[in-house]
Amino acid sequence: MRNLLANIKIKVEEKVYLKDPEASEKGRDIIKHGIFLIDELGLEAFTFKKLAERIGSTEATIYRYFESKHMLLSYLISWYWNWLEYRLVFAINNINSPEDRLRIAISILSGRIENDMEFEHIDEVTLQRIVVAESAKAYLTKEVDANNKEGFFLSYKRLCKRIADIVREINPEYKHPASLVSTIAESAHYQKFFALHLPSLTNIQEDGGTELEDFLTHMVFKTLER
């Protein structure tokens, strides 16, 4: 499997950047340290000036890759969803049971992650914290419709469709597979955020092991019962 995964590249939609950061060492440096700095400061306090200081470069260099910090955030979120889809495709390969494939999908959406050494410039654990805390800011904007037309959210929509197709296999009569899957994906974020910051809004513990996965799995399969 290691040989099969060699040289894997997560491809983010071209409209989400001005210059592909994966194509240069400087671009990968922007992504690597951008992740750490957004996690450290939060999106509101994060600036390209601070990132330039962190990487020993200039704001102008960063602006060659991304026209705004919103675009950088959108890139990071898109990368994350593409990476989850990549993990899902390999995890369910040769799994015949749609029920088992759906359980794996829920586990990937909700479970803890470890850093993937295939992508040395991406700290996936830190990136997941950004997704939990900041991902809604990528689309809760006045520009969401224009961004959608440009393909900013294709990776998220593609992953959700892949999982919704599994839902349709299990229960072809269920009328809301896309709604169910996007609800689960967003719930996985919100429940983690609530556990960290608003614990009275959840029964999930901050360090709850498989508690969140078990909750979401139970909810999905109860919903799909015929």
VEXSEMI-815133 format. One line per field, with one value per atom (N, C-alpha, C): x, y, z; residue in one letter; residue number from 1; atom name. Coordinates in steps of 0.02 Angstrom, whole numbers. Layout:
<pts>
c1 <- X;...
c2 <- Y;...
c3 <- Z;...
residu <- a;...
num <- NUM;...
atome <- CA;...
</pts>
This chain:
<pts>
c1 <- 42;0;43;99;143;168;186;208;153;91;35;22;36;20;78;134;192;174;200;190;117;75;6;6;-34;-41;-115;-129;-198;-207;-253;-263;-322;-308;-360;-381;-445;-472;-433;-418;-374;-400;-465;-493;-481;-459;-450;-382;-339;-274;-255;-206;-181;-122;-80;-22;-20;-12;-15;40;22;74;112;81;115;173;177;226;294;300;364;376;438;455;426;427;399;324;289;218;202;240;229;244;293;309;251;220;162;106;94;41;59;119;141;134;162;162;96;60;-7;-52;-47;-87;-71;-7;11;-10;-4;-18;-93;-133;-206;-230;-202;-220;-200;-144;-118;-157;-174;-203;-278;-305;-374;-375;-426;-427;-431;-469;-477;-411;-369;-305;-249;-260;-209;-204;-143;-133;-75;-74;-18;47;42;102;134;93;119;146;113;137;204;210;272;330;316;368;387;338;351;395;385;423;483;495;551;544;483;469;433;398;362;288;246;175;162;201;192;201;247;258;196;167;107;49;43;-12;-5;53;59;24;15;-18;-92;-108;-177;-194;-253;-270;-296;-312;-338;-331;-338;-336;-397;-453;-512;-497;-459;-441;-393;-346;-301;-341;-388;-430;-468;-497;-535;-489;-428;-380;-369;-356;-342;-402;-461;-521;-531;-521;-528;-477;-416;-364;-386;-414;-435;-489;-540;-593;-567;-522;-492;-452;-418;-379;-424;-480;-528;-556;-570;-596;-543;-482;-427;-422;-429;-427;-487;-546;-606;-602;-579;-575;-532;-475;-432;-460;-495;-522;-579;-619;-677;-664;-603;-587;-595;-633;-646;-692;-726;-776;-844;-874;-936;-997;-999;-1059;-1066;-1121;-1130;-1136;-1163;-1167;-1097;-1053;-984;-949;-962;-932;-957;-1021;-1048;-1019;-1011;-979;-908;-872;-804;-805;-853;-859;-873;-918;-934;-873;-836;-776;-725;-717;-670;-693;-758;-784;-777;-785;-791;-731;-690;-639;-579;-537;-473;-429;-383;-338;-266;-221;-150;-117;-59;-25;-5;-17;-4;64;112;180;188;136;139;141;119;115;152;218;260;250;225;217;148;106;39;35;19;5;-71;-93;-165;-201;-168;-199;-215;-167;-178;-229;-226;-274;-345;-355;-422;-448;-405;-427;-451;-418;-440;-507;-516;-580;-636;-624;-675;-692;-642;-653;-671;-647;-650;-685;-701;-722;-786;-833;-895;-882;-827;-811;-791;-778;-761;-822;-882;-942;-996;-992;-1041;-1019;-1020;-999;-1048;-1044;-1086;-1065;-1003;-976;-987;-1027;-1032;-1057;-1105;-1132;-1080;-1044;-990;-935;-916;-864;-886;-950;-976;-971;-989;-985;-913;-866;-796;-766;-804;-781;-747;-756;-723;-743;-803;-829;-836;-806;-813;-788;-734;-706;-754;-785;-833;-895;-920;-980;-967;-908;-891;-886;-855;-851;-921;-963;-1030;-1071;-1064;-1099;-1077;-1012;-986;-1018;-1024;-1055;-1130;-1162;-1234;-1252;-1208;-1220;-1222;-1181;-1182;-1248;-1272;-1337;-1392;-1390;-1441;-1438;-1379;-1373;-1409;-1401;-1430;-1506;-1530;-1602;-1620;-1634;-1650;-1713;-1755;-1816;-1807;-1750;-1738;-1729;-1766;-1772;-1720;-1680;-1637;-1564;-1535;-1466;-1415;-1421;-1373;-1380;-1442;-1454;-1425;-1434;-1409;-1333;-1300;-1227;-1197;-1224;-1197;-1210;-1267;-1282;-1231;-1214;-1165;-1096;-1076;-1011;-1006;-1058;-1056;-1063;-1104;-1112;-1046;-1007;-942;-899;-902;-865;-894;-960;-991;-986;-995;-991;-920;-870;-801;-789;-816;-809;-845;-906;-944;-908;-880;-845;-787;-755;-697;-718;-772;-786;-855;-905;-973;-1000;-970;-985;-1057;-1094;-1163;-1207;-1181;-1220;-1208;-1169;-1155;-1145;-1155;-1139;-1073;-1041;-977;-922;-877;-821;-764;-723;-667;-621;-611;-568;-611;-662;-713;-701;-641;-627;-672;-711;-756;-827;-835;-902;-938;-904;-935;-952;-906;-918;-977;-981;-1037;-1104;-1104;-1165;-1189;-1144;-1163;-1183;-1149;-1166;-1236;-1251;-1317;-1371;-1358;-1407;-1420;-1367;-1375;-1414;-1394;-1426;-1497;-1512;-1581;-1623;-1594;-1630;-1645;-1600;-1607;-1648;-1669;-1709;-1773;-1792;-1854;-1907
c2 <- -60;0;63;61;119;136;85;98;127;102;127;201;223;291;340;314;357;412;472;530;551;532;557;633;667;740;757;795;819;881;877;931;974;1038;1086;1124;1140;1175;1240;1252;1307;1376;1385;1451;1472;1425;1440;1471;1474;1506;1543;1588;1624;1587;1558;1519;1456;1399;1336;1333;1333;1331;1265;1212;1147;1145;1194;1191;1221;1248;1278;1270;1273;1269;1327;1387;1446;1437;1411;1400;1351;1296;1247;1276;1321;1354;1399;1433;1475;1432;1374;1330;1303;1278;1248;1297;1356;1404;1442;1446;1475;1434;1369;1324;1338;1339;1348;1417;1469;1536;1548;1522;1528;1491;1433;1395;1434;1466;1502;1566;1604;1670;1673;1626;1631;1672;1661;1693;1769;1795;1867;1903;1875;1908;1890;1840;1818;1869;1886;1930;1903;1923;1904;1937;1996;2028;1984;1957;1914;1849;1822;1761;1774;1831;1849;1853;1882;1886;1817;1773;1704;1666;1675;1635;1673;1734;1772;1793;1815;1834;1901;1917;1979;1965;2015;2008;2000;2036;2033;1962;1925;1855;1813;1822;1783;1801;1866;1888;1861;1837;1804;1736;1707;1642;1648;1694;1701;1776;1794;1865;1890;1844;1864;1806;1822;1768;1723;1750;1708;1656;1676;1628;1575;1596;1547;1498;1524;1480;1431;1456;1413;1359;1376;1327;1272;1292;1244;1198;1226;1186;1137;1162;1119;1063;1079;1027;973;995;948;900;928;884;837;860;816;760;778;728;676;699;650;605;632;590;539;560;515;458;475;424;376;405;365;316;339;296;235;244;187;144;175;137;90;112;71;29;33;-8;-82;-117;-189;-205;-155;-167;-172;-230;-241;-214;-221;-201;-125;-97;-25;-1;-43;-26;-17;-63;-58;3;17;76;140;141;201;209;156;161;188;165;190;265;285;355;399;376;414;418;363;362;413;418;465;537;550;617;639;593;612;593;547;519;563;543;576;561;606;594;596;569;572;605;634;666;615;631;588;605;560;575;579;563;572;646;689;761;798;803;825;899;939;1010;1026;975;985;949;987;957;947;885;873;880;865;872;946;989;1061;1086;1061;1081;1063;1004;986;1035;1060;1109;1173;1192;1250;1235;1176;1157;1161;1135;1136;1208;1250;1318;1369;1359;1413;1395;1332;1313;1347;1360;1393;1462;1494;1561;1560;1500;1496;1505;1490;1496;1541;1560;1606;1678;1695;1760;1785;1849;1878;1852;1828;1805;1731;1698;1625;1601;1636;1613;1619;1675;1683;1632;1622;1572;1502;1487;1422;1411;1463;1457;1447;1474;1467;1401;1362;1296;1291;1342;1342;1281;1255;1204;1136;1127;1064;1004;1013;956;933;980;964;930;959;932;863;852;787;733;750;702;685;736;723;682;694;655;582;572;503;465;497;464;458;510;507;450;434;377;311;307;247;243;301;304;278;299;277;202;172;99;64;91;60;68;127;139;184;154;193;236;221;258;320;325;382;445;498;556;611;604;660;640;601;578;635;685;741;781;792;828;790;725;684;687;680;678;745;800;865;881;857;867;830;769;731;764;786;818;881;922;983;968;919;900;876;841;818;877;932;993;1026;1037;1075;1039;973;936;940;938;946;1017;1065;1135;1145;1119;1126;1092;1033;997;1038;1076;1117;1182;1213;1282;1293;1253;1261;1193;1165;1095;1082;1133;1121;1106;1117;1105;1035;994;927;878;814;760;728;752;725;757;716;741;761;808;832;775;728;671;608;604;553;489;480;419;413;359;349;374;413;435;472;519;558;513;470;423;378;353;309;347;409;450;461;481;495;432;377;313;291;297;279;322;387;433;417;404;391;326;273;209;205;240;246;283;334;374;332;287;248;184;169;108;112;54;51;13
c3 <- 0;0;0;36;38;-32;-72;-140;-183;-173;-212;-197;-136;-116;-127;-152;-163;-212;-197;-242;-250;-203;-204;-195;-233;-227;-219;-167;-157;-201;-248;-296;-274;-262;-244;-307;-311;-370;-384;-447;-466;-448;-446;-430;-358;-316;-245;-232;-282;-273;-337;-331;-390;-421;-378;-399;-356;-386;-349;-296;-232;-179;-177;-204;-204;-253;-297;-352;-333;-272;-252;-178;-159;-88;-49;-79;-45;-35;-86;-79;-24;-21;32;100;103;166;188;141;157;187;156;181;250;257;320;378;370;426;431;374;377;422;419;461;535;551;621;647;604;628;634;588;595;657;670;730;793;790;848;862;809;818;807;767;744;680;638;573;579;628;633;645;688;705;656;616;568;511;490;432;391;328;285;308;339;366;420;465;518;488;437;405;370;337;303;353;410;462;487;493;518;470;405;356;327;351;326;254;237;168;168;113;108;97;115;100;26;-15;-87;-113;-84;-104;-90;-32;-14;-59;-75;-119;-190;-209;-274;-275;-216;-211;-193;-149;-124;-121;-146;-147;-80;-34;32;81;145;194;189;164;152;99;47;-5;23;66;97;140;180;220;176;121;76;47;31;7;59;121;173;186;186;197;139;78;19;21;40;46;95;151;203;177;143;118;64;22;-28;5;59;95;128;156;185;130;72;18;-4;-8;-25;26;90;142;136;121;116;58;0;-59;-45;-13;2;58;106;162;142;92;74;11;-15;-74;-57;-98;-90;-31;-3;49;14;14;-24;12;77;115;117;92;98;170;213;285;314;297;322;292;229;197;230;248;281;350;386;453;447;398;387;371;328;310;372;414;475;520;525;565;540;474;445;456;450;461;533;580;650;693;669;713;722;767;776;716;703;648;673;633;646;585;596;540;488;426;369;340;347;327;251;214;141;123;169;155;211;204;259;276;229;243;272;280;308;375;427;493;497;482;477;543;598;664;677;663;671;621;560;509;529;560;582;634;678;727;691;637;598;566;539;508;559;618;671;690;698;724;671;609;560;494;482;414;392;439;419;390;410;385;311;284;214;170;196;154;184;247;275;260;196;173;119;104;51;-17;-23;-87;-99;-57;-60;-128;-158;-222;-277;-278;-328;-316;-253;-237;-258;-248;-267;-342;-381;-454;-477;-440;-457;-434;-396;-377;-310;-267;-202;-159;-168;-123;-156;-214;-251;-211;-174;-137;-82;-47;5;-25;-80;-112;-141;-168;-196;-143;-86;-32;-5;5;30;-20;-84;-134;-133;-125;-122;-64;-7;51;42;13;1;-46;-94;-138;-100;-48;-5;32;57;91;45;-18;-66;-78;-75;-81;-23;36;96;96;79;79;20;-38;-98;-89;-41;-31;13;45;89;47;64;20;32;85;103;114;69;82;85;41;42;107;128;191;250;250;305;309;253;253;272;244;262;336;362;433;476;456;494;491;431;424;467;465;505;580;597;667;697;658;682;704;666;685;746;743;797;864;864;927;956;914;938;965;929;952;1018;1024;1086;1144;1131;1184;1211;1167;1187;1220;1196;1215;1247;1228;1253;1276;1326;1344;1365;1386;1405;1344;1283;1223;1193;1227;1201;1258;1242;1289;1271;1218;1196;1238;1263;1302;1256;1279;1239;1219;1264;1250;1256;1213;1220;1181;1154;1116;1055;1052;994;1009;1061;1082;1027;994;940;881;862;808;823;885;905;901;924;922;851;807;737;700;714;683;703;768;793;760;756;727;654;616;544;532;566;552;579;633;656;605;576;525;464;446;384;393;454;464;424;396;356;394
residu <- m;m;m;r;r;r;n;n;n;l;l;l;l;l;l;a;a;a;n;n;n;i;i;i;k;k;k;i;i;i;k;k;k;v;v;v;e;e;e;e;e;e;k;k;k;v;v;v;y;y;y;l;l;l;k;k;k;d;d;d;p;p;p;e;e;e;a;a;a;s;s;s;e;e;e;k;k;k;g;g;g;r;r;r;d;d;d;i;i;i;i;i;i;k;k;k;h;h;h;g;g;g;i;i;i;f;f;f;l;l;l;i;i;i;d;d;d;e;e;e;l;l;l;g;g;g;l;l;l;e;e;e;a;a;a;f;f;f;t;t;t;f;f;f;k;k;k;k;k;k;l;l;l;a;a;a;e;e;e;r;r;r;i;i;i;g;g;g;s;s;s;t;t;t;e;e;e;a;a;a;t;t;t;i;i;i;y;y;y;r;r;r;y;y;y;f;f;f;e;e;e;s;s;s;k;k;k;h;h;h;m;m;m;l;l;l;l;l;l;s;s;s;y;y;y;l;l;l;i;i;i;s;s;s;w;w;w;y;y;y;w;w;w;n;n;n;w;w;w;l;l;l;e;e;e;y;y;y;r;r;r;l;l;l;v;v;v;f;f;f;a;a;a;i;i;i;n;n;n;n;n;n;i;i;i;n;n;n;s;s;s;p;p;p;e;e;e;d;d;d;r;r;r;l;l;l;r;r;r;i;i;i;a;a;a;i;i;i;s;s;s;i;i;i;l;l;l;s;s;s;g;g;g;r;r;r;i;i;i;e;e;e;n;n;n;d;d;d;m;m;m;e;e;e;f;f;f;e;e;e;h;h;h;i;i;i;d;d;d;e;e;e;v;v;v;t;t;t;l;l;l;q;q;q;r;r;r;i;i;i;v;v;v;v;v;v;a;a;a;e;e;e;s;s;s;a;a;a;k;k;k;a;a;a;y;y;y;l;l;l;t;t;t;k;k;k;e;e;e;v;v;v;d;d;d;a;a;a;n;n;n;n;n;n;k;k;k;e;e;e;g;g;g;f;f;f;f;f;f;l;l;l;s;s;s;y;y;y;k;k;k;r;r;r;l;l;l;c;c;c;k;k;k;r;r;r;i;i;i;a;a;a;d;d;d;i;i;i;v;v;v;r;r;r;e;e;e;i;i;i;n;n;n;p;p;p;e;e;e;y;y;y;k;k;k;h;h;h;p;p;p;a;a;a;s;s;s;l;l;l;v;v;v;s;s;s;t;t;t;i;i;i;a;a;a;e;e;e;s;s;s;a;a;a;h;h;h;y;y;y;q;q;q;k;k;k;f;f;f;f;f;f;a;a;a;l;l;l;h;h;h;l;l;l;p;p;p;s;s;s;l;l;l;t;t;t;n;n;n;i;i;i;q;q;q;e;e;e;d;d;d;g;g;g;g;g;g;t;t;t;e;e;e;l;l;l;e;e;e;d;d;d;f;f;f;l;l;l;t;t;t;h;h;h;m;m;m;v;v;v;f;f;f;k;k;k;t;t;t;l;l;l;e;e;e;r;r;r
num <- 1;1;1;2;2;2;3;3;3;4;4;4;5;5;5;6;6;6;7;7;7;8;8;8;9;9;9;10;10;10;11;11;11;12;12;12;13;13;13;14;14;14;15;15;15;16;16;16;17;17;17;18;18;18;19;19;19;20;20;20;21;21;21;22;22;22;23;23;23;24;24;24;25;25;25;26;26;26;27;27;27;28;28;28;29;29;29;30;30;30;31;31;31;32;32;32;33;33;33;34;34;34;35;35;35;36;36;36;37;37;37;38;38;38;39;39;39;40;40;40;41;41;41;42;42;42;43;43;43;44;44;44;45;45;45;46;46;46;47;47;47;48;48;48;49;49;49;50;50;50;51;51;51;52;52;52;53;53;53;54;54;54;55;55;55;56;56;56;57;57;57;58;58;58;59;59;59;60;60;60;61;61;61;62;62;62;63;63;63;64;64;64;65;65;65;66;66;66;67;67;67;68;68;68;69;69;69;70;70;70;71;71;71;72;72;72;73;73;73;74;74;74;75;75;75;76;76;76;77;77;77;78;78;78;79;79;79;80;80;80;81;81;81;82;82;82;83;83;83;84;84;84;85;85;85;86;86;86;87;87;87;88;88;88;89;89;89;90;90;90;91;91;91;92;92;92;93;93;93;94;94;94;95;95;95;96;96;96;97;97;97;98;98;98;99;99;99;100;100;100;101;101;101;102;102;102;103;103;103;104;104;104;105;105;105;106;106;106;107;107;107;108;108;108;109;109;109;110;110;110;111;111;111;112;112;112;113;113;113;114;114;114;115;115;115;116;116;116;117;117;117;118;118;118;119;119;119;120;120;120;121;121;121;122;122;122;123;123;123;124;124;124;125;125;125;126;126;126;127;127;127;128;128;128;129;129;129;130;130;130;131;131;131;132;132;132;133;133;133;134;134;134;135;135;135;136;136;136;137;137;137;138;138;138;139;139;139;140;140;140;141;141;141;142;142;142;143;143;143;144;144;144;145;145;145;146;146;146;147;147;147;148;148;148;149;149;149;150;150;150;151;151;151;152;152;152;153;153;153;154;154;154;155;155;155;156;156;156;157;157;157;158;158;158;159;159;159;160;160;160;161;161;161;162;162;162;163;163;163;164;164;164;165;165;165;166;166;166;167;167;167;168;168;168;169;169;169;170;170;170;171;171;171;172;172;172;173;173;173;174;174;174;175;175;175;176;176;176;177;177;177;178;178;178;179;179;179;180;180;180;181;181;181;182;182;182;183;183;183;184;184;184;185;185;185;186;186;186;187;187;187;188;188;188;189;189;189;190;190;190;191;191;191;192;192;192;193;193;193;194;194;194;195;195;195;196;196;196;197;197;197;198;198;198;199;199;199;200;200;200;201;201;201;202;202;202;203;203;203;204;204;204;205;205;205;206;206;206;207;207;207;208;208;208;209;209;209;210;210;210;211;211;211;212;212;212;213;213;213;214;214;214;215;215;215;216;216;216;217;217;217;218;218;218;219;219;219;220;220;220;221;221;221;222;222;222;223;223;223;224;224;224;225;225;225;226;226;226
atome <- N;CA;C;N;CA;C;N;CA;C;N;CA;C;N;CA;C;N;CA;C;N;CA;C;N;CA;C;N;CA;C;N;CA;C;N;CA;C;N;CA;C;N;CA;C;N;CA;C;N;CA;C;N;CA;C;N;CA;C;N;CA;C;N;CA;C;N;CA;C;N;CA;C;N;CA;C;N;CA;C;N;CA;C;N;CA;C;N;CA;C;N;CA;C;N;CA;C;N;CA;C;N;CA;C;N;CA;C;N;CA;C;N;CA;C;N;CA;C;N;CA;C;N;CA;C;N;CA;C;N;CA;C;N;CA;C;N;CA;C;N;CA;C;N;CA;C;N;CA;C;N;CA;C;N;CA;C;N;CA;C;N;CA;C;N;CA;C;N;CA;C;N;CA;C;N;CA;C;N;CA;C;N;CA;C;N;CA;C;N;CA;C;N;CA;C;N;CA;C;N;CA;C;N;CA;C;N;CA;C;N;CA;C;N;CA;C;N;CA;C;N;CA;C;N;CA;C;N;CA;C;N;CA;C;N;CA;C;N;CA;C;N;CA;C;N;CA;C;N;CA;C;N;CA;C;N;CA;C;N;CA;C;N;CA;C;N;CA;C;N;CA;C;N;CA;C;N;CA;C;N;CA;C;N;CA;C;N;CA;C;N;CA;C;N;CA;C;N;CA;C;N;CA;C;N;CA;C;N;CA;C;N;CA;C;N;CA;C;N;CA;C;N;CA;C;N;CA;C;N;CA;C;N;CA;C;N;CA;C;N;CA;C;N;CA;C;N;CA;C;N;CA;C;N;CA;C;N;CA;C;N;CA;C;N;CA;C;N;CA;C;N;CA;C;N;CA;C;N;CA;C;N;CA;C;N;CA;C;N;CA;C;N;CA;C;N;CA;C;N;CA;C;N;CA;C;N;CA;C;N;CA;C;N;CA;C;N;CA;C;N;CA;C;N;CA;C;N;CA;C;N;CA;C;N;CA;C;N;CA;C;N;CA;C;N;CA;C;N;CA;C;N;CA;C;N;CA;C;N;CA;C;N;CA;C;N;CA;C;N;CA;C;N;CA;C;N;CA;C;N;CA;C;N;CA;C;N;CA;C;N;CA;C;N;CA;C;N;CA;C;N;CA;C;N;CA;C;N;CA;C;N;CA;C;N;CA;C;N;CA;C;N;CA;C;N;CA;C;N;CA;C;N;CA;C;N;CA;C;N;CA;C;N;CA;C;N;CA;C;N;CA;C;N;CA;C;N;CA;C;N;CA;C;N;CA;C;N;CA;C;N;CA;C;N;CA;C;N;CA;C;N;CA;C;N;CA;C;N;CA;C;N;CA;C;N;CA;C;N;CA;C;N;CA;C;N;CA;C;N;CA;C;N;CA;C;N;CA;C;N;CA;C;N;CA;C;N;CA;C;N;CA;C;N;CA;C;N;CA;C;N;CA;C;N;CA;C;N;CA;C;N;CA;C;N;CA;C;N;CA;C;N;CA;C;N;CA;C;N;CA;C;N;CA;C;N;CA;C;N;CA;C;N;CA;C;N;CA;C;N;CA;C;N;CA;C;N;CA;C;N;CA;C;N;CA;C;N;CA;C;N;CA;C;N;CA;C;N;CA;C;N;CA;C;N;CA;C;N;CA;C;N;CA;C;N;CA;C;N;CA;C;N;CA;C;N;CA;C;N;CA;C;N;CA;C;N;CA;C;N;CA;C;N;CA;C;N;CA;C;N;CA;C;N;CA;C;N;CA;C;N;CA;C;N;CA;C;N;CA;C
</pts>
